[in-house]
Amino acid sequence: NNPILSTLQLLRVEDPTLLIPCLDAIGSLPLTDDQIGDVTRDALEALANVEPWGLPALTSFLMNHCPSGSGKGSMAMEVIEEMRKLPLGSSNAAGVGASEDDEDGMDLNRGTKTNTASASACLMIESLSRGFAHRPDLTS
């Protein structure tokens, strides 16, 4: 077992704000096939709970480091199935629909959350399109 990998995975779980640096560090480690599989499963689990700002980095990581393979039951197919569940284009994804009014009825959060959600969605689409361009095994 790789102690550096274990520490990075633990840090990512304990402090979600460290997601991107931990993924960058994990992506640069020389990993065995089994470790790559474990890291991919860990990233897939994180995909369901990650904050919107972390989705582009997480999807890029999955696209770049997912083990190759095709057919039912392969890790690549699991990654694709989980990515299909992502709320791209959903107006209430990332809490965009939630608003908070001040005394005058002005929506205090809408602009910021909408911009953040739009930026995250754009980055997600870009990371997916780049990933699919380099990973034809994920598009079949």
C-alpha positions in Angstrom: 0.0 0.0 0.0 1.3 3.5 -0.9 1.4 5.7 2.2 1.5 8.9 0.1 -1.6 7.8 -1.8 -3.4 6.9 1.4 -2.6 10.2 3.0 -3.8 12.2 0.0 -7.0 10.3 -0.1 -7.5 10.8 3.6 -6.8 14.6 3.3 -9.3 14.8 0.4 -12.0 13.2 2.5 -11.2 15.3 5.7 -11.0 18.6 3.9 -13.1 18.9 0.6 -11.3 22.2 -0.2 -8.2 20.1 -0.9 -9.9 18.1 -3.7 -8.0 19.8 -6.6 -4.5 19.7 -5.1 -5.0 16.1 -3.9 -6.2 15.0 -7.3 -3.2 16.8 -9.0 -0.8 15.0 -6.6 -2.5 11.6 -7.0 -2.4 12.0 -10.8 1.3 12.5 -10.7 2.1 9.4 -8.6 3.3 6.2 -10.3 0.5 3.8 -9.5 -0.1 0.2 -10.1 -3.2 -0.9 -12.0 -4.9 -1.9 -8.8 -4.2 1.5 -7.2 -5.5 3.2 -10.3 -8.7 1.2 -10.0 -9.0 2.1 -6.3 -8.3 5.8 -7.0 -11.0 5.8 -9.8 -13.5 4.2 -7.4 -12.7 6.8 -4.8 -13.1 9.6 -7.3 -16.5 8.1 -8.5 -17.7 8.1 -4.9 -16.6 11.7 -4.5 -18.5 12.6 -7.7 -21.9 12.2 -6.0 -21.0 14.6 -3.2 -18.6 17.1 -4.6 -19.3 20.8 -4.6 -20.0 22.4 -8.0 -16.6 24.1 -8.1 -14.8 20.8 -7.8 -16.8 19.0 -10.6 -14.6 20.1 -13.5 -11.4 19.0 -11.8 -12.9 15.7 -10.7 -14.3 14.9 -14.1 -11.0 15.8 -15.8 -9.2 13.5 -13.3 -11.6 10.7 -14.1 -11.3 11.2 -17.8 -7.5 11.2 -17.6 -6.9 8.4 -15.2 -9.8 6.0 -15.6 -8.5 2.5 -16.6 -9.1 1.6 -20.2 -11.6 -1.0 -21.2 -14.9 -1.4 -22.8 -17.9 -3.5 -22.3 -20.4 -4.0 -19.5 -18.8 -4.0 -16.0 -15.6 -2.2 -17.0 -14.4 0.7 -14.9 -14.7 3.0 -18.0 -18.4 2.1 -18.3 -18.9 2.9 -14.6 -17.3 6.3 -15.1 -19.5 7.0 -18.1 -22.6 5.9 -16.2 -21.8 8.2 -13.2 -21.0 11.1 -15.5 -24.4 10.7 -17.2 -26.0 11.4 -13.8 -24.3 14.8 -13.5 -26.8 17.7 -13.4 -25.5 19.6 -16.4 -28.0 22.3 -17.5 -30.2 21.8 -14.5 -31.4 25.1 -13.1 -31.4 23.8 -9.6 -28.0 22.1 -9.8 -25.7 23.4 -7.2 -28.5 25.2 -5.4 -28.9 27.8 -8.1 -32.7 27.9 -7.5 -32.2 28.8 -3.8 -32.5 32.5 -3.1 -32.3 34.8 -0.2 -34.2 38.1 -0.2 -33.2 41.3 1.6 -35.8 43.7 3.0 -36.5 45.2 -0.4 -37.1 41.8 -1.9 -33.9 41.8 -3.9 -32.4 38.4 -4.5 -29.0 38.4 -2.8 -27.6 35.1 -4.0 -29.0 34.6 -7.5 -26.4 36.4 -9.5 -23.4 34.9 -7.7 -24.8 31.4 -7.6 -26.0 31.5 -11.2 -22.6 32.8 -12.4 -20.8 30.1 -10.3 -23.1 27.4 -11.6 -22.7 28.6 -15.2 -18.9 28.7 -14.9 -18.9 25.2 -13.4 -21.1 23.9 -16.1 -18.9 25.5 -18.8 -15.8 24.0 -17.3 -17.4 20.6 -17.0 -18.4 20.6 -20.6 -14.9 21.7 -21.6 -13.3 19.0 -19.4 -15.6 16.3 -20.8 -15.1 17.3 -24.4 -11.3 17.3 -24.0 -11.4 14.0 -22.2 -13.6 12.4 -24.9 -11.2 13.7 -27.6 -8.3 11.9 -25.9 -10.2 8.8 -24.7 -12.1 7.3 -27.6 -12.7 4.2 -25.4 -15.0 6.3 -23.3 -17.2 7.4 -26.2 -18.1 4.0 -27.6 
